[in-house]
Amino acid sequence: KAGVTQTPRYLIKTRGQQVTLSCSPISGHRSVSWYQQTPGQGLQFLFEYFSETQRNKGNFPGRFSGRQFSNSRSEMNVSTLELGDSALYLCASSPGLVQPDTQYFGPGTRLTVL
Amino acid sequence: AQTVTQSQPEMSVQEAETVTLSCTYDTSENNYYLFWYKQPPSRQMILVIRQEAYKQQNATENRFSVNFQKAAKSFSLKISDSQLGDTAMYFCAFHGPNNNDMRFGAGTRLTVKP
């Protein structure tokens, strides 16, 4: 099976702009989780989608939002970008039917906010 | 809340030798999974090994094995016959039965020296 894919791999934006990141899970996986990785804060959970519904949410401001489509692909949107949003954004997929579960990660999208 | 602690920010090992990375966690749950993920400089987060808490036998995957001490809430990773390709950040992670997100430690940067 193909792994988790993320597009784009790199993004450069300026403060105040918005950005949309995309994640395609492993075929058959219905859960997609998003994480922000920074040198200072490490890996932090943003949110998780399962069957087009947000099932869990981390402690991030409302500028961070997401959605999931019927084919399980997920997008994450960040509005009104701030310098502190510069990070590696990782998505991970899992079957999602039971907890706990094993998540498989994509290569990440490196977002730089200038 | 579940927390994961990796007390070794950096470690190094000579090629072909054995190294052990430490991880402790805090939880009141009885059913959970523990993971070690590897993130090489190329950034892709790769699953190294998984341990189900209900299993007493320590998980092994080729050169990688864990020492799971449930009562002590300790989960260390042993890498035998270290190879240059093992150079990476290693993250210990916890996934419980009622939370849909994974909690990660801060990571240990492992360098394998020739």
Interface residues (C-beta under 8 A of the other chain):
Chain A: S31 S33 G42 L43 F45 E48 F50 R55 N56 G58 L88 L90 A92 Q99 P100 D101 T102 Q103 Y104 F105 G106 P107 G108 R110
Chain B: N31 Y32 Y33 F35 Y37 S42 R43 Q44 M45 I46 L47 R50 F91 H95 G96 P97 N98 N99 N100 D101 M102 R103 F104 G105 A106 G107
